[in-house]
Amino acid sequence: MTKKKVIGNLIVLAVLLLVVGGIWFKTQMKTDTWSKTVADKTVVVGLDDTFVPMGFRDKDGKLVGFDVDLARDTFKALGLKVKFQPIDWSMKETELKTGHIDMIWNGYTITPDRAKKVAFSNPYHSDSQVLITMASSHIDSAEAMKGQIVGLQTGSSGMSAYNDDRKVLKQYVKSSVQYDTFDKALNDLQVGRVQGVLIDSDFARYYVAHEKDPEAYKIVKLGYQPEEFAVGFRKGDVTLRTKVNAELAKLQANGTINKISEKYFGTPNEK
C-alpha cells in the first residue's frame, strides 16, 4: 500500500470516528437514562467543592453544604446513592453532556444561555451577586471600583452578569481577573492583587462570618437582578428531572429545606 493510500485511509477513519462520536453525543443528550440509573442505584452529582456554603470541604475534609445536604436527602428518598464529583466549573456543561456526571447541583443559576444546553429543575433557592472588598479599601459602591481590578470565577453566573450588564460594575473597573475557584480570588483580595470579588451573596455572607476578623471585609450590594438556583440535567433525562422535582417539592413542604437553610445561612430558605 502506498503512503498516499495509508494517509487517505487514516483520514477516512478519522472522519468516521468523528461522525460516530457525533451521533453518540447527540444520542446521549436525548436518551432518558433512568433505567440505567435504577440498575446502578447511583447518581453522580457534579460540583465545585470549594463553593461555600453550597458544597465545600469542612476542616476534616468532609464534603458538606446546603446543596450537598439537599441532594443527599433527595436521593435517599428515591432509594439511590449519590456520588459527588468535583469538576472544573468552567467545563460543567461539557461534563454533563459527555456523561461523566448525571447533573449539576451546586448553586447553579438559571440563565437563558444555560437553558439552551441543559434542562433545569424547578428553582429551589434565590440569591444575588454582591461585591466583597476589604474594609480598609473604603470601596462601598460600584462607582468606588473605578480604576480598580475585580476578581471573577470563570464560568460563573457572576461573570455572565458582569459581562451582560455592563452598567452595574464593568463600566467602572479597570480590568478583571478570572479564577477557577472563588477561594483563589479571595486570597488575592486579601493581598491586594484585586480590590473586589464579584460573588453570590450566600457565599459572601458565609465566608465573611467564618473569617477570623469579619470586620476586615465589606459586602457591597450591587444592582444585579436576583438569581434562582436549580439542578441542571441532560435534556433527555426527563424521568430523573421529574422525580427530583417531586422530591424537592416534598422537602419544601415538610420544612426540610428550611432546616438546611438555617443550618448554613442562618435564615429560612429564599425561593
N, C-alpha and C positions, 0 to 999 in steps of 0.2 A: 504494500500500500504506500502510495506516495505521501510526502509530507503535507501537500495541499489537501489530500483526501482526509488525512488524520485531523488536520485543523478544521476542515469542513465538518467532519463528524462530531468533533468536540463542540463546535458552535451549535449544531443541530441539537445535541444533547443538552447543552446549557439552556437553549430556548424551551425545550420540552420540560425541563425541570422548573423553569420559571412559570410556564403555563400550568403545570400540575400544582405547583406551590400556590399559584393564584387561585386555582379552583378550590384547593383545600382551605385556603384562608377565608374565602367567601363562604364556603360551606360551614366552617367553624363558627362564623359570625351569625349564620342563620339557623343553626341547629339548636333545638331545645335539648340541653344535656341533663335534664332532671333524672332520667333513668340511670345514667352513669353515676350521678351524684348519690342516688339511693344505693347503688351497688357498692360504691366506695365508702359510703357512710361518712364522707368527709367533704368539707368545702374549704377552699383556700382564699383567704382574705388578703388583699394587697394593701400595704400601708407604709407610711413614713414613720418609723418607730422613734423619731425624735420630736414628734409633733405634740407637744404638751398643750392642753391636757386630754387630747383626743386619743392618742396612742403613743406611749413612751415607756422608757425603762426606769423603774424606781431604783433606789440606792442599792438594792440587792440584785439588780439586773432583770427583775421580773417585768414582763410586759403588762402594763396597766393603762387605764384611761377610760374616758366616757364612751368612746366608740368600741373599745375592746370589751368592756363590760356589757354593753348593749348587744354586741354581736354574739357574745357567749350565751347570754340569756335567750336570744332569738333562736339560735341553733340548738340549744339544749331542749327548748320546747318542740323543735322539729325532729329531735332524735338524731342529730348529726354532730359529728366532731368538727371543730373549727381549727384550722391551721392558719396562723398569721405569718405572712411572708413579707419581710421588709423589701421595699423596692426603691428604685430611683424614681422620685416623684415626677420628674420631667418625662419619664417613659411609661407612666401608669396606664394610659390607654393602649399602648403597644403591648404591655404585659398582659392586659386583659384580652386583647384580640388574639394573641398567639396562644392563649390557653394556659399560660404559666400561673395565672390566678383566676378565680371564678368571679370576683367582684372587687370593687374599690370601695373601701369603707374607712374613711379617715378624715373627717371634716371636709368632705368632697362637695364643693359648692356647685349648685345648678347654674349653668350658663348656656346660652344658645349654641355656642361653638362646641361645647362638650356634648350637648344633646344630639349633635349630628353623629357622634362617634359611639355613644353609649345609650342605654335605656336606664332612666333614673327610677328609683323607688319613690314613694311619696315622701315629701320632706318631713324631717323629724326634729330639726333644730334650726334656730336662726342666729345669725351673728353679723358682725360688721367689721370693716377694715379700719384700723387705727394706726397711729404712729407711736413707736416707743423712742424716746430720746433720753439723754442724760439730763438730769435736772440742772446740772452745772452749766449746760449749754444755753439755758434760758430759751430754748425753742419750744414755744407753746401754741404754734399755729402752723398751717401750711405755708403761709407767707414768710414765716420766720426761717423756712428752709431755703430761702433764696440764696443761690450760690453754694449750697451745701450738697453732700453726697448721700443718697438714700440706698439702703440695702433691700433687696427683693429676693424671694425664693423663686428659683426657676420653675416654671410650670404652675405656679400658684394662682389662685383667683385674685390675690392682691396684685400680682404682676399684670394680670389681664386688666384689672380695674385701673391701675396706674397708666397703662398704655391707651386704654379705650376712652377714659375720661380725663383728658389732659389738663382741664381747667382746675381740677381739685388740687393736685400736687405737682404733676410733671412740669407745669409751666414755670414753677419756681426753682426747682433743683438744678444744679449744675450738671450732674451725671448720676448714674445708678450703677450698682454692683450686684451681680447675680450670685446666689449661693445655692448649693444643692440642699442644704438644710438650714432651718432658722437658727439653730444654736450657733452655727459658724457666723451668721450675720450678727447675732447679739454679742458674740465675743469681739467682733470687730468694732461694734458700737462702743463697748467698754474701753477699748484702747484708742478710740478716735479715728479709726480708718473710715468709718461712715458716721454721719451725725443723726441718722434716724433709720428705723427699720419699719417698713410697712408690713403689718401683720394682723391676723384675726384677733379680735378683742378678747376672746376666750383665752387664747394663748397668752396674750399680753398680760391680762389680769393674773393668771395663774403664775406666770414667770416672775412678775414683779413681786407678788405676795410671798413667793418662796425664796427670794434673794435675801442675803444677809442684811442688806440695807435697802429696803424698799423705797425709802425716801430719796435714794440716789437717782431714781428714774421718774420719768413723767410719761403718762399715757395721754396722747393728744387725739381728740376726736376730730374726724375729718368729715367731708360731705359726701362720701360714697353711699350708694344705695345699700340697704340691708341685704344680706345674703341668706339663702336657705341651703342647709346641708341635706344630702340624700346619698343613698347607696348607688353605685354605678355598676350595671350589668351589661353583658353582651346582649344585643338586641334580640337574639334568638332564644335567650333563656327566660321565656315568659313564665313558665311554671315556678322557677326559683324566685323570680321577682314577685309574683303573685303571693307566694307563701310568706316571703319576708314582709311584704306589705301587711298581710293579715296579722302576723305576729307583732309587728310594730304598733299596730292599732290596739292590740290587746295589752301590750306593755304600757301604752299611753293611758289606756282606760283604767288599768288596775294600779296605777301610781308608780310602777317600777321605773319608768323613765325619769320621773321627778326625783325619785330617791337617788338615782345615779347622778342626776344633775346637781343635786345638793351636795353629794359627795365630792364632786370635782370642781363645781363652780360656786358652791355656797348658796345657790338660789335655785328655785324651781325651773324646769325646762322652759325655754323660749321657743315657740314654734310659730 
